[in-house]
């Protein structure tokens, strides 16, 4: 990942066994998160999934 702050977010999600990372920065997170089978979704997508 290009941004060290993004690495911290990814590491926290993995250590916390998160189901997904919710961010507007999908482009930067997707390649790294997909290596760990971690979904990356936009806030709008997360809200849509919650209200279903």
Buried (B, 14 or more C-beta within 10 A) or exposed (E): BEEEEBEEBBEEBBEEEBEBBBBEEBEBBBEBBEEEEBBBBEEEBBEEEEEE
